[in-house]
Amino acid sequence: MKNLDILASAIVRQAVDDWRRLIRLKRQTCNVTEINISFVEIRQFFNSEYCNVLLEIDPLIILEQLEKELREARENGALI
């Protein structure tokens, strides 16, 4: 795996981890190491051309899975 591939994978993985952190914390936004993250910002990232360049697959496939996880968390009362 090339260094750029490793970096791209790490960037996308961080977005996924941030999404799941928001679910786990039962919050719409949170501050992580002085950086504010939110579902809105993560959605924007996965819909961006930048994310599209990072991935060999359609980033919306990942976003669909994350949205499913969010819906399930809401159904289970994890989020308001």
C-alpha positions as CSV (number, residue, x, y, z in Angstrom):
1,M,0.0,0.0,0.0
2,K,1.4,3.4,-1.0
3,N,1.8,6.2,1.6
4,L,-0.9,8.2,-0.1
5,D,-3.3,5.3,0.1
6,I,-2.5,4.9,3.7
7,L,-3.2,8.5,4.3
8,A,-6.4,8.5,2.4
9,S,-7.6,5.4,4.3
10,A,-6.7,7.1,7.6
11,I,-8.7,10.3,6.7
12,V,-11.8,8.3,5.8
13,R,-11.4,6.0,8.8
14,Q,-11.3,9.1,11.1
15,A,-14.6,10.4,9.6
16,V,-16.2,7.0,10.3
17,D,-14.8,6.9,13.8
18,D,-16.0,10.5,14.5
19,W,-19.5,9.5,13.2
20,R,-19.6,6.6,15.5
21,R,-18.2,8.6,18.4
22,L,-21.2,11.1,18.0
23,I,-23.6,8.1,18.2
24,R,-21.8,6.7,21.2
25,L,-21.9,10.1,23.0
26,K,-25.5,10.6,22.0
27,R,-24.7,14.0,20.6
28,Q,-25.2,15.8,17.3
29,T,-21.9,17.7,17.7
30,C,-18.9,17.4,19.9
31,N,-15.5,18.9,20.3
32,V,-12.5,16.6,19.8
33,T,-9.1,18.0,20.4
34,E,-10.4,21.5,19.9
35,I,-12.0,20.5,16.6
36,N,-15.8,20.6,16.4
37,I,-17.3,17.6,14.6
38,S,-20.9,17.1,13.6
39,F,-23.1,14.8,11.5
40,V,-23.6,17.7,9.1
41,E,-19.9,18.2,8.6
42,I,-19.2,14.5,8.2
43,R,-22.0,14.2,5.6
44,Q,-20.5,17.2,3.7
45,F,-17.1,15.4,3.7
46,F,-18.6,12.1,2.3
47,N,-20.4,14.2,-0.4
48,S,-17.3,16.1,-1.3
49,E,-15.2,15.8,-4.4
50,Y,-12.2,15.5,-2.0
51,C,-13.6,12.3,-0.5
52,N,-14.4,11.0,-3.9
53,V,-10.8,11.4,-4.9
54,L,-9.6,9.6,-1.7
55,L,-11.6,6.5,-2.3
56,E,-11.7,3.9,-5.1
57,I,-15.4,3.3,-4.3
58,D,-18.3,5.7,-4.2
59,P,-18.1,7.4,-0.7
60,L,-21.9,7.5,-0.6
61,I,-21.8,3.7,0.0
62,I,-20.0,4.4,3.2
63,L,-22.3,7.2,4.1
64,E,-25.4,5.1,3.5
65,Q,-24.1,2.5,6.0
66,L,-23.4,5.3,8.5
67,E,-26.8,6.8,8.1
68,K,-28.3,3.3,8.7
69,E,-26.3,3.1,11.9
70,L,-27.6,6.5,13.0
71,R,-31.2,5.5,12.2
72,E,-30.8,2.3,14.3
73,A,-29.3,4.3,17.2
74,R,-32.3,6.6,17.0
75,E,-34.8,3.8,16.9
76,N,-33.1,2.3,20.0
77,G,-33.4,5.6,21.8
78,A,-29.7,6.4,21.7
79,L,-30.2,9.8,20.1
80,I,-32.9,12.4,20.2
